[in-house]
Amino acid sequence: MNLYDLLELPTTASIKEIKIAYKRLAKRYHPDVNKLGSQTFVEINNAYSILSDPNQKEKYDSMLKVNDFQNRIKNLDISVRWHENFMEELELRKNWEFDFFSSDEDFFYSPFTKNKYASFLDKDVSLAFFQLYSKGKIDHQLEKSLLKRRDVKEACQQNKNFIEVIKEQYNYFGWIEAKRYFNINVELELTQREIRDRDVVNLPLKIKVINNDFPNQLWYEIYKNYSFRLSWDIKNGEIAEFFNKGNRALGWKGDLIVRMKVVNKVNKRLRIFSSFFENDKSKLWFLVPNDKQSNPNKGVFNYKTQHFID
């Protein structure tokens, strides 16, 4: 099954048709209306996150045409196979020189303390949306905290449903759609010998994290040493998606999406070839005010000035 199959579309579907199909399926499988549809909801969101972006769609379409890749993914659950071979090492290996990579702009993200974007993080809303997404309700203590906000309180006093107020006030479906910004997309160079010998390949990465209990609501980086044993039948252009191995914040987790590149000689083992996080730091888990709407968040952190906003 490929991404078009998940959205019940032919591979010739346009961006407009993809958006229409996504909205239709999202309503059908959303956890709020279909308690058994949460996994399908995640899958169609993953599919939409790639196919709705013209650049990602073009890359994915080209990958479908590489060798017999399209036939393979229709007849084999690749993600299951990759996860069986996937390992996460908990300790750093001394021979992995992360400082060597840190100077490579194509490899690591720029520090958040140096970015030029002003993004506003609202921890309570992020947690509320994660709880709605994962279990369809908001914890009592968090609900009490949100009800103290003037805009929420005033809306609820007009006999509006609390959850619907939160969704509407802070654009729940926009945030769900933006989940793709937590994915990490990489290209991995492999040789035929490594594939034949089923070598173990290491993927050292820096992951962006905000923990639920992180007091200052600031991003920080952690090193993760991912590795997996290669399968003997890897083809050039094949995609492996490791769920929940990407960037993460306040319960939300992105995916690690790896595109295999078979080469005669490895020149650069690992390359981040697409990162929404680098292109736009204002999307996920952030509500950025515009000319028509003032910032409704309280006590939030401005990444441009590095200060909290009263």
C-alpha positions as CSV (number, residue, x, y, z in Angstrom):
1,M,0.0,0.0,0.0
2,N,1.4,3.4,-1.0
3,L,0.5,6.9,0.3
4,Y,-2.0,7.4,-2.5
5,D,-3.8,4.1,-1.5
6,L,-4.1,5.4,2.1
7,L,-6.0,8.5,0.7
8,E,-8.0,6.3,-1.6
9,L,-6.6,8.1,-4.7
10,P,-4.9,7.1,-7.9
11,T,-1.2,8.1,-8.3
12,T,-2.3,10.7,-10.8
13,A,-4.2,12.7,-8.2
14,S,-3.7,16.5,-8.1
15,I,-2.8,18.5,-4.9
16,K,-6.5,19.8,-4.9
17,E,-7.8,16.2,-5.0
18,I,-5.4,15.2,-2.3
19,K,-6.6,18.0,0.0
20,I,-10.3,17.0,-0.6
21,A,-9.6,13.3,0.1
22,Y,-7.7,14.2,3.2
23,K,-10.5,16.3,4.6
24,R,-13.0,13.6,3.9
25,L,-11.0,10.8,5.5
26,A,-9.9,12.9,8.4
27,K,-13.5,13.5,9.4
28,R,-14.3,9.8,9.0
29,Y,-11.3,8.5,11.1
30,H,-10.8,11.4,13.6
31,P,-10.6,9.9,17.2
32,D,-13.3,12.3,18.3
33,V,-15.8,10.5,16.1
34,N,-14.2,7.1,15.5
35,K,-12.5,5.6,18.6
36,L,-11.2,2.7,16.4
37,G,-9.8,5.0,13.7
38,S,-6.8,6.6,15.6
39,Q,-4.2,4.5,13.8
40,T,-5.7,5.1,10.4
41,F,-6.0,8.8,11.2
42,V,-2.2,8.9,11.9
43,E,-1.5,7.1,8.7
44,I,-3.6,9.4,6.5
45,N,-2.0,12.4,8.2
46,N,1.5,11.0,7.4
47,A,0.4,10.5,3.8
48,Y,-1.1,14.0,3.5
49,S,2.0,15.6,5.0
50,I,4.0,14.3,2.1
51,L,1.6,14.5,-0.8
52,S,0.2,17.9,0.0
53,D,3.7,19.5,-0.3
54,P,4.6,19.9,-4.0
55,N,8.3,19.3,-3.5
56,Q,7.8,16.2,-1.3
57,K,5.1,14.9,-3.7
58,E,7.5,15.2,-6.7
59,K,10.2,13.3,-4.8
60,Y,7.8,10.6,-3.7
61,D,6.3,10.2,-7.2
62,S,9.8,9.8,-8.6
63,M,10.6,7.2,-5.9
64,L,7.5,5.2,-6.9
65,K,8.9,4.9,-10.4
66,V,12.4,3.7,-9.3
67,N,12.8,0.1,-10.4
68,D,9.9,-1.9,-9.1
69,F,9.4,0.1,-6.0
70,Q,5.7,0.7,-6.5
71,N,5.0,-3.0,-6.9
72,R,7.1,-3.8,-3.8
73,I,5.3,-1.4,-1.5
74,K,1.9,-2.7,-2.6
75,N,2.8,-6.3,-1.7
76,L,5.1,-5.8,1.3
77,D,4.7,-3.9,4.5
78,I,8.1,-2.2,4.5
79,S,7.6,-0.4,7.7
80,V,7.1,-3.6,9.6
81,R,10.3,-5.1,8.1
82,W,12.4,-2.0,8.9
83,H,11.1,-1.9,12.5
84,E,12.1,-5.5,13.0
85,N,15.7,-4.5,12.1
86,F,15.7,-1.2,14.0
87,M,17.7,-0.5,17.1
88,E,18.3,2.6,19.3
89,E,21.5,2.7,21.3
90,L,21.3,4.5,24.6
91,E,24.9,5.4,25.0
92,L,27.2,7.4,22.7
93,R,30.0,5.6,21.1
94,K,33.4,7.4,21.6
95,N,34.3,7.0,17.9
96,W,31.3,9.0,16.7
97,E,32.7,12.5,16.3
98,F,29.6,14.6,16.4
99,D,31.6,17.8,16.4
100,F,32.9,16.9,13.0
101,F,29.3,16.9,11.7
102,S,28.2,20.0,13.6
103,S,30.0,22.3,11.1
104,D,28.1,20.8,8.2
105,E,25.1,22.9,7.4
106,D,23.5,20.2,5.4
107,F,23.6,17.8,8.3
108,F,22.6,19.5,11.6
109,Y,20.0,22.1,12.4
110,S,21.1,25.6,13.4
111,P,20.8,26.4,17.1
112,F,17.4,27.8,18.0
113,T,19.1,30.6,19.9
114,K,20.3,32.0,16.6
115,N,17.2,31.8,14.5
116,K,15.5,34.8,13.1
117,Y,11.9,33.7,13.7
118,A,9.6,34.9,16.4
119,S,7.5,31.9,17.4
120,F,5.1,31.7,20.4
121,L,4.9,28.5,22.3
122,D,1.7,27.8,24.3
123,K,2.4,24.8,26.4
124,D,-1.1,24.3,27.8
125,V,-2.7,24.4,24.3
126,S,-0.1,22.0,23.0
127,L,-0.8,19.5,25.8
128,A,-4.5,19.9,25.3
129,F,-4.3,19.2,21.6
130,F,-2.1,16.2,22.2
131,Q,-4.6,14.8,24.8
132,L,-7.5,15.4,22.4
133,Y,-5.5,13.7,19.6
134,S,-4.4,10.7,21.6
135,K,-7.4,10.0,23.9
136,G,-10.2,12.3,22.8
137,K,-10.5,14.3,26.0
138,I,-8.6,16.8,28.2
139,D,-7.4,16.1,31.7
140,H,-9.4,17.8,34.5
141,Q,-6.5,19.9,35.8
142,L,-5.5,21.1,32.4
143,E,-9.2,22.0,31.6
144,K,-9.3,24.1,34.8
145,S,-6.2,25.9,33.8
146,L,-7.5,26.7,30.3
147,L,-10.9,27.8,31.7
148,K,-9.1,30.6,33.5
149,R,-8.3,32.3,30.2
150,R,-10.6,35.2,29.5
151,D,-11.4,34.3,25.9
152,V,-12.1,30.7,26.7
153,K,-14.2,31.6,29.7
154,E,-16.3,34.1,27.8
155,A,-17.0,31.7,25.0
156,C,-18.0,28.9,27.4
157,Q,-20.4,31.4,29.1
158,Q,-22.2,31.6,25.8
159,N,-23.2,27.9,26.2
160,K,-20.5,26.7,23.8
161,N,-18.9,23.3,24.4
162,F,-15.5,23.6,26.1
163,I,-13.6,21.3,23.7
164,E,-15.1,22.9,20.7
165,V,-14.1,26.3,22.0
166,I,-10.5,25.2,22.5
167,K,-10.4,23.7,19.0
168,E,-11.8,26.7,17.3
169,Q,-9.9,29.3,19.4
170,Y,-6.5,27.8,18.8
171,N,-7.0,26.1,15.4
172,Y,-6.8,22.4,16.4
173,F,-7.0,21.0,12.8
174,G,-4.4,23.4,11.6
175,W,-2.0,22.1,14.3
176,I,-2.9,18.5,13.5
177,E,-2.1,19.1,9.8
178,A,1.2,20.7,10.8
179,K,2.4,17.5,12.5
180,R,4.6,16.9,9.5
181,Y,6.9,19.6,10.7
182,F,8.2,17.1,13.3
183,N,9.4,14.6,10.7
184,I,13.1,14.2,10.0
185,N,13.8,13.3,6.3
186,V,17.2,11.9,5.5
187,E,19.0,10.3,2.6
188,L,21.3,7.3,3.5
189,E,24.1,6.2,1.2
190,L,24.7,2.4,1.0
191,T,26.9,0.2,-1.0
192,Q,25.9,-3.1,-2.6
193,R,28.5,-4.9,-0.4
194,E,26.9,-3.5,2.7
195,I,23.5,-4.6,1.5
196,R,24.7,-8.1,0.6
197,D,26.5,-8.5,3.9
198,R,23.5,-7.1,5.8
199,D,25.7,-4.7,7.7
200,V,24.4,-2.6,10.6
201,V,24.3,1.1,9.7
202,N,24.5,3.9,12.2
203,L,22.4,7.1,12.1
204,P,23.7,9.7,14.6
205,L,21.1,12.5,14.8
206,K,20.3,15.5,16.9
207,I,16.7,15.5,18.0
208,K,14.7,18.6,18.9
209,V,12.8,18.1,22.2
210,I,10.5,19.9,24.6
211,N,9.7,17.6,27.6
212,N,6.3,17.9,29.4
213,D,8.1,18.8,32.6
214,F,10.7,21.1,31.1
215,P,10.3,24.2,33.2
216,N,11.2,27.0,30.8
217,Q,9.4,25.7,27.8
218,L,12.6,25.9,25.7
219,W,13.8,23.6,22.9
220,Y,16.9,21.7,23.5
221,E,18.8,19.1,21.5
222,I,19.6,15.5,22.4
223,Y,21.9,13.0,20.6
224,K,20.2,9.8,19.4
225,N,22.2,7.0,18.0
226,Y,19.9,5.1,15.6
227,S,21.0,2.0,13.8
228,F,19.4,-0.8,11.9
229,R,20.5,-4.0,10.1
230,L,20.2,-3.8,6.3
231,S,17.9,-6.1,4.4
232,W,19.5,-8.1,1.6
233,D,16.9,-6.8,-1.0
234,I,17.2,-3.1,-0.6
235,K,16.7,-1.2,-3.8
236,N,17.8,2.3,-4.7
237,G,15.1,4.9,-3.8
238,E,13.3,2.7,-1.3
239,I,11.8,4.5,1.7
240,A,11.8,3.3,5.3
241,E,9.7,5.2,7.8
242,F,10.4,4.8,11.5
243,F,7.5,6.1,13.5
244,N,8.0,8.3,16.5
245,K,11.8,8.6,16.0
246,G,11.8,12.3,14.9
247,N,11.6,15.6,16.7
248,R,9.2,15.7,19.6
249,A,7.5,18.1,22.0
250,L,5.0,17.8,24.8
251,G,3.9,14.3,23.8
252,W,3.9,14.7,20.1
253,K,6.5,12.7,18.1
254,G,7.5,13.0,14.5
255,D,8.8,10.2,12.2
256,L,12.2,9.5,10.8
257,I,11.9,9.0,7.1
258,V,14.9,7.4,5.4
259,R,15.4,7.3,1.6
260,M,18.0,4.6,0.5
261,K,20.6,5.7,-2.0
262,V,22.6,2.8,-3.4
263,V,26.1,4.0,-4.5
264,N,29.4,2.5,-5.6
265,K,31.3,4.4,-2.8
266,V,29.9,6.2,0.2
267,N,30.8,9.9,0.0
268,K,28.4,11.2,2.6
269,R,26.7,8.6,4.7
270,L,23.8,10.6,6.0
271,R,22.2,13.8,4.6
272,I,19.1,15.7,5.7
273,F,17.6,16.4,2.3
274,S,14.3,17.9,3.5
275,S,13.5,19.5,6.9
276,F,10.3,21.5,7.4
277,F,11.8,22.6,10.7
278,E,14.6,24.4,8.9
279,N,12.3,26.1,6.3
280,D,9.8,27.4,8.8
281,K,10.1,27.4,12.5
282,S,6.8,29.1,13.1
283,K,4.4,26.3,12.5
284,L,4.1,23.3,14.8
285,W,2.9,23.9,18.4
286,F,3.1,27.6,17.8
287,L,0.4,30.2,17.4
288,V,1.9,33.2,15.6
289,P,-0.2,36.4,15.6
290,N,-0.9,38.2,12.4
291,D,-2.2,41.7,11.5
292,K,-5.8,40.7,12.2
293,Q,-5.3,38.8,15.4
294,S,-3.4,39.6,18.5
295,N,-1.4,37.0,20.4
296,P,-3.9,35.3,22.8
297,N,-1.2,33.3,24.6
298,K,0.0,34.2,28.1
299,G,3.4,33.7,29.5
300,V,4.9,32.4,26.2
301,F,8.4,32.4,25.0
302,N,9.6,34.5,22.0
303,Y,12.4,32.7,20.3
304,K,13.6,35.9,18.5
305,T,14.1,38.0,21.7
306,Q,14.8,35.0,24.0
307,H,12.4,36.4,26.6
308,F,9.0,35.5,27.9
309,I,6.1,37.7,26.8
310,D,3.8,38.9,29.6
